[in-house]
């Protein structure tokens, strides 16, 4: 990624801003949220939960699908249960200069302090060195003006994302091309 990565507030919209910028589509995170019809309401309660969950965003992947349709872009999603294939495809895209959107379980990120599983976390992968990947994260995970691995209070190396997900089927890669239709 040639420009300074954008670090936003919500993982899917932050990832989208960075993916769109590589295609020279410069939109703010609020505009991505609006064009992607990101507002919704969810009330969820189960007997196992100490309190109900209240949410204001649409389901995972819908923001991406909606903004793709709104902007007339074609979305490519790749999913696999093979860690090897996922890694090969990711490295191929990064080597070609493509910023890659990843959906993964943030519990496996070595900078995450979450004790719970959340397999719908989005990051933009902007590069790698050996077996370490540079990810663009969100401010709620403790980020300042750049990826956490550049923050003085955190580790100095990029976060490890192997395995990409606790359930590799949740691994996906997003890339866009202008629709020719």
N, C-alpha and C positions, 0 to 999 in steps of 0.2 A: 504494500500500500504506500503510495507516494506521499500522501498528505498525512497529517497528524490524525490518528484514529479518533472517532467521536466516542466519548464515554457518556452514556445517558442514564436514564432512571429505570427503564424496564428492559428486560433482556431481549425480547423479540424485536421491539422497535429499535433498540440500540444496534442490534445485529443488522436489521434492515437498512438503517441509515448508512452504515459502513458498506454494505453490499451495493446499495444504490450509488454511492459516491464513486465506486470503482467503475461504474457505467456512466459517470459524469451526470448523474441525476442528484443534485444537491438539495435535499429536503430536510427541514427541521424534524426533530422527533415528534413534536406535537402535530405537525402536518402529516407525517407518516401514520400516526395514530388515527387522525381524522380520516384521511383517504382510505385507510384500511378498515374503517368502521369498527374501531377498537373498543367502543363503549358498550357495556352490557351490565346486567345485574345477576348475581348468583347468591342464593341463600342455601347453605348446605349444612345439615346437621345429622349426626349419627350418634348412637348410644355410646360409642367409644370416644367421642370427642368431648372434651371438657366444656367447650363453648362452640357455638355455630361459626361456620366460616362465611364471611361476607366478602364478595368479590365484585369488582367493577369492570372487568375486562372480559373479552370474548375468549373462547376456548383456544388452547395452543394450536398453532398452525393456521388459524383462520385469518389473523392479521396479515400474515404473509400471502395467503391465497387472495385475500381481498385487495391488497395494494397491487399485487401483480395484475389482477384484472383491471383495476382502476387506471393503471398506467399503460396498459396494453403490452405487458411484458410476458414472455414465456418463462415459466418456472421449471427448473429441472431438479427433481428430488431423487436422491439415491439412498436406498436403505439396504442393509445387509446384516446377516447374523455372523459374518466372518470378520474377525478383527483384522486379519491379514489383508483381505480385499479392501476393507475400509481404509486402512493405512495407506495401501498402494494408491488408491484413488485420491485420497487427500494429498499425498505427496505430489502426485502428478499435477493436480490442479494448482497447488502452491508453486511448484517449479515453473508452471506456465505463467505465473504472475497473477493468478486469480485469488482474490480474497474469498474465503469459503465460509459459509454459514453452517454452523454445527448445532444440532440439537442433541443434548446429552444429559446424563445424570450428574448434577452438580455435586452430589455427595462424593464422587470420585475425583474431583478436582483437589489437588493437594493444598490449595489455599483456602478451601471451604471449611467452615467450622460447623456446617450443618450435620446433625446426627440423623436426619431423616432422608429418605430417598425422594428425589424430585427429577424424574426423567424427562422433563419438558423444559429444560433450561437452554437458552440460546446464547451462543457466542459467535463472534467473527474471528476466524483463524487467519492471521495475517502473515505468518511465517513459521519457520522452524529451524532448529539447529540440533543435529544428531537426533535424539529421541525426545526432545523438548519442543513444545509448541507455544508460540506467542498468540495469546488470545486477548481480544478486546472485551472487557467486562463492563458491568454497570456500577454506578456509584453506591447503590445499596449494599454491595458486597465489600464495601470499604475502600473504594477507589477514589482517587483525587482526580488529577488531570490526565492520567494515563493508565495503562494496564497495571494491575496491582504488583506485578513482578518488578516494576520500575519504581514503586513507592518505597521511600526510605525505611518505612516501618515493616516492610515485608521482605521475603526472600528476594535475592538478586537474580534468580534464574526464572525463565518462563515456566508456567505451570505445566505439569505432566498431565496428559489426557489419555493415557493408556491404562485400562481399556477405555475406549470412547464412551462407553455406557455400561451400566450394570446389566442391561439387557441390550445386546448389540443391535437388535432389531430397531431400537429407538434411535440409532445413529442415522443421521441423514445429512445430505449436503445440498445446499441451495445455490443455484447460480441463475443468472438471468440473461436473456437476449431479447432484443427488440422483436416484437411480433411482426412477422412479414405478412400476416393475413389482414 
